[in-house]
Amino acid sequence: MKSLVYALVAVVVVLALLRRVRAGRRSQPHDLPGPVARTLGNRRPLGDTGLVAAREVHERLRGRFFRVITLILLAVVAAAIVIPTLHSSSRPVVRVGVVGTLSATQRATVAAALAHTRFDGLITAQRDIADARADLRAHRVTVVIEGGRTLLVETAASASGSTTTMTAATAIATALGLENALHAAGVSASQAAVIARARPLPIHGAAARPGGAARGTSVIGLVFIFILLTQYLTWTLFGVMEEKTSRVVEVLLATVRPIQLLGGKVLGIGLVALLQAGLVVVFALVLADAVGSDLLEGTAPTVVAASLLWLVLAYAFYSWVFAAAGSMAERQDQAQSMSLPLSVPIIFGYVVGLANSGPGPASLFVKVLAYLPPTAPFAMPLLVAKGEVTWWALLAAVVLSIGSTIAVARFAAVVYERAVLRTGHRIRLREVLTQQR
């Protein structure tokens, strides 16, 4: 219940912030956002590119779609964090019926055995064996101890088929059997207590691997990257197409160079994506700390940082491609037909990442995909979660992604400049590349 209260408080705070943002945008719908305008004055960071980026940020934050998607992401993240903590905090209750008498030592032994197997024990007295059998059949008790020397379960089949029943019965039988053997051997009560507290030796793997927290965080990161990428790349594609078809781009290009307009649009939408991603991550970290989730344990924070890094790199790489594609489309159906083939590497990397997110080492195929810029955003965070990448290998993948982004941006700028003012029909890539400047 405490976890749910924390989650509800966090959601209310986010709603208040979004309402504040919306109110601020209503006051100046055609200018820069009020706080930004007061801070910058007449200065123009990044020149005309910065103005175009500020315009994009302004328009995107005003949209209802941004608020709806943000709330959905926050709800999904809250559920992914809170629900496991609720499940892990409740332990199965094993009801133990006792026929005859159990000594105080035997009762303590039964309780310790159940606690060791992460069960809560409830010991109740039974009038006789017939009453105990009836309670077993009615599922009012899980295990019956008869005279401290025999254990009964409902049926042998239920004992082998029910994890709770079998685990509890085995733990109790082993503990009581050991105590009876020590008593028969003449071991004193104090010596028997020392032996009863014995625990198995720890078992460690030769190569340490992250636990479930890092793997779970990596899965959330994969879903997070996929959703945000598809959302904001679609914005970029349709935003360029709409400006072209409405002839707004002609007015803009009268005062802004094509590369500045394209760069400003990509930068502005990217800043909105980064803002949304940062909001969700901060919300997740604060909520995880509040409810005692293991999201902050082990290597999970490193996985969060890697996911954010590759979200930025992925958007930087793909946004230029989608913007150039939008400049060649005339109608919405044409933009949609272009979106699918451009999204194939994203879908492919996402599916492969999810398929390899379980325990165990990553395959050689995933390790290769981690160094290819189109699929690295999904494969590299997975390797970080599994502890199978060194810092220099991660740096090499980042450098490859940045270099590829620069090359793609130069190519996309050429396509955009040659295609964005051509109307009347869908522009083919071959036409653009063969066009004389």
C-alpha positions as semicolon CSV with decimal commas, in nm:
position;residue;x (nm);y (nm);z (nm)
1;M;0,000;0,000;0,000
2;K;0,286;0,239;0,080
3;S;0,431;0,178;-0,268
4;L;0,100;0,267;-0,430
5;V;0,083;0,590;-0,230
6;Y;0,429;0,690;-0,350
7;A;0,332;0,612;-0,710
8;L;0,012;0,818;-0,688
9;V;0,194;1,115;-0,534
10;A;0,456;1,106;-0,811
11;V;0,189;1,095;-1,082
12;V;0,006;1,390;-0,925
13;V;0,328;1,593;-0,923
14;V;0,392;1,515;-1,289
15;L;0,035;1,611;-1,380
16;A;0,080;1,943;-1,202
17;L;0,402;2,009;-1,391
18;L;0,242;1,929;-1,725
19;R;-0,053;2,155;-1,645
20;R;0,191;2,433;-1,559
21;V;0,370;2,382;-1,889
22;R;0,041;2,392;-2,076
23;A;-0,067;2,715;-1,904
24;G;0,264;2,879;-1,986
25;R;0,234;2,783;-2,352
26;R;-0,119;2,928;-2,385
27;S;-0,002;3,273;-2,289
28;Q;0,233;3,310;-2,589
29;P;0,127;3,068;-2,861
30;H;0,331;3,226;-3,143
31;D;0,650;3,329;-2,964
32;L;0,921;3,156;-2,770
33;P;0,811;3,010;-2,436
34;G;0,786;3,285;-2,174
35;P;1,069;3,170;-1,940
36;V;1,298;3,104;-2,237
37;A;1,222;3,443;-2,394
38;R;1,290;3,626;-2,067
39;T;1,618;3,442;-2,021
40;L;1,751;3,484;-2,374
41;G;1,626;3,834;-2,451
42;N;1,752;3,932;-2,793
43;R;2,026;3,671;-2,802
44;R;2,005;3,386;-3,050
45;P;2,187;3,072;-2,943
46;L;2,294;2,876;-3,255
47;G;2,159;3,159;-3,470
48;D;1,862;3,082;-3,692
49;T;1,903;2,711;-3,620
50;G;1,837;2,782;-3,252
51;L;1,523;2,981;-3,336
52;V;1,388;2,698;-3,548
53;A;1,468;2,451;-3,268
54;A;1,291;2,673;-3,011
55;R;0,988;2,690;-3,240
56;E;0,978;2,310;-3,263
57;V;1,010;2,271;-2,887
58;H;0,732;2,523;-2,836
59;E;0,492;2,355;-3,077
60;R;0,559;2,000;-2,958
61;L;0,519;2,080;-2,590
62;R;0,186;2,249;-2,661
63;G;0,044;1,938;-2,822
64;R;-0,190;1,706;-2,637
65;F;-0,006;1,405;-2,780
66;F;0,310;1,489;-2,583
67;R;0,121;1,497;-2,253
68;V;-0,072;1,178;-2,325
69;I;0,238;0,980;-2,423
70;T;0,426;1,113;-2,121
71;L;0,152;1,002;-1,883
72;I;0,133;0,660;-2,048
73;L;0,510;0,613;-2,016
74;L;0,503;0,720;-1,652
75;A;0,218;0,479;-1,580
76;V;0,399;0,190;-1,747
77;V;0,725;0,264;-1,565
78;A;0,543;0,296;-1,232
79;A;0,373;-0,038;-1,285
80;A;0,702;-0,205;-1,383
81;I;0,866;-0,075;-1,063
82;V;0,588;-0,102;-0,807
83;I;0,427;-0,435;-0,900
84;P;0,745;-0,648;-0,847
85;T;0,796;-0,490;-0,505
86;L;0,438;-0,572;-0,406
87;H;0,485;-0,929;-0,521
88;S;0,820;-0,973;-0,351
89;S;0,695;-0,829;-0,021
90;S;0,425;-1,094;0,023
91;R;0,546;-1,443;0,115
92;P;0,335;-1,757;0,090
93;V;0,180;-1,872;0,416
94;V;0,225;-2,240;0,501
95;R;-0,027;-2,371;0,754
96;V;0,121;-2,657;0,956
97;G;-0,117;-2,882;1,147
98;V;0,022;-3,071;1,446
99;V;-0,124;-3,399;1,575
100;G;0,005;-3,475;1,922
101;T;0,265;-3,248;2,075
102;L;0,576;-3,071;1,952
103;S;0,846;-2,957;2,188
104;A;0,947;-2,592;2,193
105;T;1,270;-2,689;2,014
106;Q;1,079;-2,871;1,742
107;R;0,844;-2,576;1,692
108;A;1,143;-2,345;1,660
109;T;1,299;-2,588;1,413
110;V;0,984;-2,591;1,198
111;A;0,963;-2,211;1,202
112;A;1,331;-2,175;1,111
113;A;1,297;-2,424;0,825
114;L;1,002;-2,235;0,677
115;A;1,175;-1,899;0,719
116;H;1,484;-2,036;0,545
117;T;1,268;-2,130;0,245
118;R;1,104;-1,781;0,252
119;F;0,765;-1,898;0,380
120;D;0,558;-1,761;0,664
121;G;0,457;-2,043;0,898
122;L;0,136;-2,079;1,096
123;I;0,130;-2,376;1,334
124;T;-0,211;-2,501;1,454
125;A;-0,306;-2,793;1,675
126;Q;-0,524;-3,075;1,535
127;R;-0,756;-3,284;1,753
128;D;-0,666;-3,617;1,591
129;I;-0,539;-3,763;1,266
130;A;-0,889;-3,786;1,115
131;D;-0,943;-3,417;1,177
132;A;-0,601;-3,344;1,024
133;R;-0,679;-3,543;0,709
134;A;-1,010;-3,358;0,671
135;D;-0,829;-3,024;0,698
136;L;-0,577;-3,137;0,437
137;R;-0,854;-3,227;0,194
138;A;-1,026;-2,894;0,259
139;H;-0,692;-2,708;0,211
140;R;-0,716;-2,556;0,558
141;V;-0,364;-2,682;0,629
142;T;-0,073;-2,746;0,395
143;V;0,130;-3,000;0,591
144;V;0,049;-3,214;0,897
145;I;0,313;-3,328;1,146
146;E;0,210;-3,644;1,329
147;G;0,389;-3,705;1,658
148;G;0,694;-3,513;1,542
149;R;0,803;-3,809;1,328
150;T;0,570;-3,830;1,026
151;L;0,455;-3,571;0,772
152;L;0,131;-3,584;0,578
153;V;0,029;-3,390;0,265
154;E;-0,299;-3,411;0,079
155;T;-0,175;-3,661;-0,181
156;A;0,159;-3,768;-0,316
157;A;0,062;-3,611;-0,649
158;S;-0,008;-3,274;-0,489
159;A;0,323;-3,288;-0,309
160;S;0,513;-3,339;-0,635
161;G;0,301;-3,094;-0,832
162;S;0,275;-2,803;-0,588
163;T;0,593;-2,605;-0,541
164;T;0,483;-2,452;-0,213
165;T;0,367;-2,778;-0,059
166;M;0,668;-2,979;-0,174
167;T;0,923;-2,717;-0,071
168;A;0,766;-2,667;0,270
169;A;0,723;-3,038;0,339
170;T;1,081;-3,117;0,232
171;A;1,226;-2,836;0,445
172;I;1,029;-2,942;0,756
173;A;1,105;-3,312;0,707
174;T;1,478;-3,246;0,665
175;A;1,500;-3,017;0,968
176;L;1,301;-3,246;1,202
177;G;1,485;-3,553;1,077
178;L;1,819;-3,391;1,153
179;E;1,703;-3,287;1,500
180;N;1,577;-3,639;1,577
181;A;1,909;-3,786;1,464
182;L;2,106;-3,545;1,681
183;H;1,885;-3,626;1,979
184;A;1,932;-3,998;1,923
185;A;2,310;-3,947;1,904
186;G;2,312;-3,778;2,243
187;V;2,404;-3,431;2,118
188;S;2,327;-3,163;2,374
189;A;2,067;-2,895;2,310
190;S;2,328;-2,618;2,277
191;Q;2,531;-2,823;2,029
192;A;2,217;-2,908;1,833
193;A;2,132;-2,536;1,817
194;V;2,474;-2,459;1,666
195;I;2,429;-2,732;1,406
196;A;2,076;-2,613;1,326
197;R;2,209;-2,267;1,245
198;A;2,446;-2,405;0,983
199;R;2,401;-2,263;0,633
200;P;2,522;-2,398;0,299
201;L;2,848;-2,258;0,164
202;P;2,806;-1,972;-0,086
203;I;2,845;-2,060;-0,451
204;H;3,000;-1,801;-0,682
205;G;3,047;-1,811;-1,055
206;A;3,395;-1,771;-1,200
207;A;3,268;-1,481;-1,413
208;A;3,038;-1,250;-1,225
209;R;2,727;-1,148;-1,414
210;P;2,464;-0,889;-1,331
211;G;2,153;-1,012;-1,164
212;G;1,788;-0,975;-1,247
213;A;1,782;-0,602;-1,167
214;A;2,017;-0,514;-1,454
215;R;1,840;-0,748;-1,696
216;G;1,499;-0,611;-1,602
217;T;1,625;-0,256;-1,639
218;S;1,770;-0,338;-1,981
219;V;1,432;-0,474;-2,099
220;I;1,257;-0,158;-1,978
221;G;1,526;0,043;-2,157
222;L;1,472;-0,145;-2,483
223;V;1,099;-0,079;-2,473
224;F;1,163;0,281;-2,374
225;I;1,403;0,344;-2,664
226;F;1,170;0,176;-2,914
227;I;0,863;0,377;-2,810
228;L;1,040;0,713;-2,803
229;L;1,225;0,652;-3,129
230;T;0,913;0,555;-3,320
231;Q;0,723;0,850;-3,172
232;Y;0,976;1,124;-3,243
233;L;1,099;0,994;-3,575
234;T;0,738;0,989;-3,692
235;W;0,706;1,350;-3,575
236;T;1,013;1,440;-3,779
237;L;0,890;1,264;-4,092
238;F;0,538;1,405;-4,089
239;G;0,651;1,747;-3,966
240;V;0,874;1,798;-4,268
241;M;0,606;1,661;-4,502
242;E;0,337;1,892;-4,359
243;E;0,558;2,199;-4,388
244;K;0,631;2,111;-4,748
245;T;0,269;2,052;-4,851
246;S;0,141;2,364;-4,670
247;R;0,409;2,579;-4,835
248;V;0,524;2,702;-4,493
249;V;0,873;2,585;-4,583
250;E;0,886;2,836;-4,869
251;V;0,834;3,122;-4,625
252;L;1,093;2,983;-4,384
253;L;1,352;2,926;-4,654
254;A;1,321;3,290;-4,756
255;T;1,515;3,382;-4,441
256;V;1,674;3,055;-4,325
257;R;1,911;2,830;-4,513
258;P;1,791;2,470;-4,575
259;I;2,058;2,316;-4,352
260;Q;1,962;2,555;-4,070
261;L;1,593;2,471;-4,106
262;L;1,659;2,098;-4,115
263;G;1,908;2,111;-3,828
264;G;1,673;2,323;-3,617
265;K;1,383;2,083;-3,669
266;V;1,595;1,781;-3,581
267;L;1,744;1,957;-3,278
268;G;1,410;2,088;-3,151
269;I;1,231;1,756;-3,169
270;G;1,536;1,587;-3,018
271;L;1,529;1,825;-2,720
272;V;1,164;1,739;-2,659
273;A;1,252;1,370;-2,675
274;L;1,538;1,423;-2,430
275;L;1,310;1,619;-2,198
276;Q;1,050;1,343;-2,198
277;A;1,314;1,074;-2,150
278;G;1,477;1,264;-1,864
279;L;1,141;1,317;-1,694
280;V;1,060;0,947;-1,713
281;V;1,405;0,840;-1,590
282;V;1,402;1,080;-1,295
283;F;1,050;0,964;-1,208
284;A;1,164;0,600;-1,227
285;L;1,472;0,654;-1,008
286;V;1,283;0,853;-0,744
287;L;0,999;0,603;-0,734
288;A;1,239;0,306;-0,721
289;D;1,419;0,460;-0,425
290;A;1,090;0,537;-0,251
291;V;0,943;0,188;-0,281
292;G;1,271;0,001;-0,224
293;S;1,296;-0,145;-0,573
294;D;1,621;-0,312;-0,682
295;L;1,639;-0,081;-0,986
296;L;1,922;0,108;-0,814
297;E;2,116;-0,202;-0,714
298;G;2,413;-0,358;-0,886
299;T;2,483;-0,236;-1,238
300;A;2,127;-0,115;-1,304
301;P;2,215;0,260;-1,289
302;T;2,485;0,198;-1,549
303;V;2,224;0,033;-1,771
304;V;1,995;0,334;-1,728
305;A;2,278;0,569;-1,832
306;A;2,365;0,349;-2,131
307;S;2,000;0,341;-2,243
308;L;1,976;0,721;-2,227
309;L;2,303;0,761;-2,417
310;W;2,194;0,530;-2,695
311;L;1,851;0,690;-2,715
312;V;2,025;1,019;-2,797
313;L;2,262;0,854;-3,045
314;A;1,978;0,660;-3,209
315;Y;1,767;0,970;-3,257
316;A;2,066;1,163;-3,391
317;F;2,132;0,889;-3,646
318;Y;1,777;0,820;-3,764
319;S;1,628;1,171;-3,745
320;W;1,822;1,294;-4,048
321;V;1,706;0,997;-4,254
322;F;1,339;1,045;-4,161
323;A;1,361;1,421;-4,222
324;A;1,506;1,368;-4,568
325;A;1,234;1,111;-4,641
326;G;0,967;1,360;-4,536
327;S;1,102;1,615;-4,783
328;M;1,039;1,370;-5,069
329;A;0,675;1,291;-4,975
330;E;0,369;1,482;-5,099
331;R;0,090;1,314;-4,906
332;Q;0,042;1,135;-4,577
333;D;0,007;0,794;-4,740
334;Q;0,340;0,844;-4,916
335;A;0,505;0,933;-4,586
336;Q;0,357;0,623;-4,425
337;S;0,485;0,401;-4,707
338;M;0,835;0,546;-4,652
339;S;0,816;0,503;-4,275
340;L;0,796;0,122;-4,279
341;P;1,119;0,042;-4,469
342;L;1,306;0,307;-4,270
343;S;1,182;0,147;-3,947
344;V;1,293;-0,207;-4,037
345;P;1,638;-0,177;-3,867
346;I;1,470;-0,035;-3,556
347;I;1,215;-0,318;-3,537
348;F;1,485;-0,576;-3,613
349;G;1,717;-0,448;-3,340
350;Y;1,431;-0,428;-3,091
351;V;1,315;-0,785;-3,155
352;V;1,668;-0,927;-3,140
353;G;1,736;-0,734;-2,819
354;L;1,424;-0,867;-2,648
355;A;1,495;-1,221;-2,765
356;N;1,843;-1,210;-2,606
357;S;1,750;-1,026;-2,286
358;G;1,720;-1,338;-2,074
359;P;1,991;-1,485;-1,850
360;G;2,302;-1,622;-2,011
361;P;2,570;-1,470;-2,233
362;A;2,483;-1,271;-2,542
363;S;2,525;-1,440;-2,878
364;L;2,796;-1,345;-3,126
365;F;2,524;-1,203;-3,351
366;V;2,416;-0,953;-3,082
367;K;2,778;-0,855;-3,022
368;V;2,816;-0,775;-3,392
369;L;2,492;-0,575;-3,397
370;A;2,622;-0,369;-3,102
371;Y;2,879;-0,203;-3,331
372;L;2,647;-0,132;-3,624
373;P;2,495;0,218;-3,583
374;P;2,139;0,120;-3,694
375;T;2,111;-0,161;-3,435
376;A;2,363;-0,054;-3,167
377;P;2,099;0,137;-2,963
378;F;1,928;-0,194;-2,885
379;A;2,225;-0,431;-2,867
380;M;2,485;-0,226;-2,677
381;P;2,271;-0,151;-2,365
382;L;2,200;-0,524;-2,353
383;L;2,573;-0,601;-2,345
384;V;2,617;-0,342;-2,071
385;A;2,344;-0,513;-1,868
386;K;2,510;-0,851;-1,912
387;G;2,855;-0,712;-1,826
388;E;3,001;-0,823;-2,158
389;V;3,147;-0,497;-2,287
390;T;3,453;-0,300;-2,180
391;W;3,469;0,078;-2,158
392;W;3,691;0,106;-2,465
393;A;3,456;-0,115;-2,669
394;L;3,162;0,102;-2,562
395;L;3,360;0,413;-2,659
396;A;3,444;0,260;-2,997
397;A;3,075;0,192;-3,065
398;V;2,988;0,551;-2,967
399;V;3,256;0,690;-3,201
400;L;3,129;0,470;-3,486
401;S;2,774;0,592;-3,426
402;I;2,876;0,959;-3,418
403;G;3,086;0,923;-3,734
404;S;2,801;0,750;-3,915
405;T;2,559;1,019;-3,797
406;I;2,776;1,293;-3,944
407;A;2,790;1,112;-4,278
408;V;2,414;1,050;-4,278
409;A;2,345;1,414;-4,184
410;R;2,551;1,545;-4,478
411;F;2,368;1,314;-4,716
412;A;2,026;1,401;-4,569
413;A;2,099;1,774;-4,597
414;V;2,166;1,735;-4,970
415;V;1,845;1,538;-5,021
416;Y;1,641;1,787;-4,817
417;E;1,776;2,091;-5,000
418;R;1,704;1,942;-5,342
419;A;1,363;1,789;-5,265
420;V;1,181;2,009;-5,015
421;L;1,078;2,277;-5,268
422;R;0,977;2,033;-5,540
423;T;0,603;1,967;-5,540
424;G;0,343;1,807;-5,764
425;H;0,451;1,445;-5,727
426;R;0,645;1,213;-5,502
427;I;1,020;1,265;-5,543
428;R;1,230;0,958;-5,607
429;L;1,573;0,931;-5,450
430;R;1,729;0,876;-5,792
431;E;1,587;1,208;-5,911
432;V;1,735;1,387;-5,616
433;L;2,079;1,234;-5,652
434;T;2,098;1,298;-6,028
435;Q;1,963;1,655;-6,001
436;Q;2,213;1,924;-6,098
437;R;2,259;2,189;-5,832
